[in-house]
Amino acid sequence: MARSALFPPGFVWGTATSSYQIEGGHDAGGKGPSIWDAFCTIPGKVNEHADGTIACDHFHRWREDVDLMKKMGLTAYRFSLSWPRILPTGYGKINRSGIQFYSDLIDALLEAEIDPWITLYHWDLPLALQLEKDGWLNPDMASIFADYAEICFEEFGNRVKNWITINEPWVVAMLGYGQGIFAPGRISNAEPYLAGHQLIRAHAFAVERYRKKFQYVQKGRIGITNNCDWREPLNDTAADRAAAQRALEFFLGWFADPVYKGAYPDSMRSRVGERLPYFSDHEIDIIKGSSDFFGLNHYTTMYAAEAGNKLQDSSVYGNGGLSEDQEVNLSLDKEWKLTEMKWAIVPCGCKKLLEWIDARYDHPEIFITENGAAFDDKVLDGHCHDDDRVDFYEKYLQAINAAMENRVKVKGYFAWSFMDNFEWASGYSKRFGMHYVDFNTLKRIPKSSAKWYADVIAHNGLK
């Protein structure tokens, strides 16, 4: 029987989405093209040739979506801004129509007593910046991103008090520049480290701009969101424990260590060598301490074992950093249940990861900015009963609550996702939402999980 789990007063209960995954309106209202608009046109890159030109049509249906959020009783909603909707070429003239779209959305959320949590970058880079600047490989991108961020602070900061600079830089670097399965589709064993370096610099430059010009007046907070899965030692040996630690450092430490410690992990520096760039002293000054909270996206767990010269091929989704650099083999327990993404459901891994973060980064305030699962949801007689998802959320919230009882400072939870959407290279084949979306009619249907989550929010925990 599930145990009850109450959360402290003021705990933030939200859901999350991203612009390219839900908005559609790909060329509406003056929006420019993004790298994902281009990537989706390459044959074989996205399941069933899907794209985000319409997606969930949130661009035209956002009022309906805010009403659904209000019915759930959400206290917060995390969404991303489409950079090319605000700056069609990534810089230069502002698209006032794009500004108005987000301004109206923010106002509607506040009227519904839902706090907007804005992510400045969730992977849909203006295509012009990829073509003209080589995207995240170019050191100039840090300043270009900070200029874009400043426009957002200027336009929305009087109402938005929670900012996330970049969502999952690991994904941008590894899947975009290492494995080539996400936009811009590059394959390299060096470019991920170069792109990751510029993403960290871009984050820090934007935070510096916010703190110098806006934070004192607007009284908001700003941070970065990293993704990380837990790595459990396969065997209780020194070698496998070291492998699991190394895997976490190549995954989360890659991006969190510079922000909290001012340098890349020693394990990365020693193994990656000259492919891993260095920060200047000035950059270290602005990078270290550049997050007001620890944003974490967490989905799954894998076993980690010392590989040595017996490195196995690993799924691109499985390894945090390049496999050959880590010398870690990953595996699953045959007893673990899997989601439609073939990700294992291991709630205790979430608790262990939270405790690892707490210890390594000196007890930061943590917001779980994404957590969720894809299942094969069906609508029967007008209803969608997603009991597996309810069970997933219940067990993960219990694990989070258990970590909090061990004094880990988790301050909020954002379920991924508010509704079914375009799941990147998987197209529309994977459903993560609390609301079912019929991609033919675009009708939204609250699933059992939406009603369950509303009850959790109303009781501030699990009964």
Secondary structure as UniProt FT lines:
FT   STRAND          5..6
FT   TURN            9..10
FT   STRAND          12..16
FT   HELIX           19..22
FT   TURN            26..27
FT   HELIX           28..30
FT   HELIX           35..39
FT   TURN            40..41
FT   TURN            43..44
FT   HELIX           47..49
FT   TURN            55..56
FT   HELIX           58..72
FT   STRAND          76..80
FT   HELIX           83..86
FT   TURN            88..89
FT   HELIX           96..111
FT   TURN            112..113
FT   STRAND          115..121
FT   HELIX           127..133
FT   HELIX           135..137
FT   TURN            139..140
FT   HELIX           141..156
FT   TURN            157..159
FT   STRAND          162..167
FT   HELIX           169..171
FT   HELIX           172..176
FT   TURN            183..184
FT   HELIX           191..213
FT   HELIX           215..218
FT   STRAND          221..227
FT   STRAND          230..233
FT   HELIX           238..248
FT   HELIX           249..253
FT   HELIX           254..261
FT   HELIX           266..272
FT   HELIX           273..275
FT   HELIX           281..287
FT   TURN            288..289
FT   STRAND          294..297
FT   STRAND          301..306
FT   TURN            308..309
FT   TURN            316..318
FT   HELIX           323..326
FT   STRAND          328..331
FT   TURN            334..335
FT   TURN            340..341
FT   HELIX           347..360
FT   TURN            361..362
FT   STRAND          366..370
FT   TURN            381..382
FT   HELIX           387..405
FT   TURN            406..407
FT   STRAND          410..416
FT   HELIX           424..426
FT   TURN            427..428
FT   STRAND          435..437
FT   TURN            439..441
FT   STRAND          444..446
FT   HELIX           448..459
FT   STRAND          461..462
//
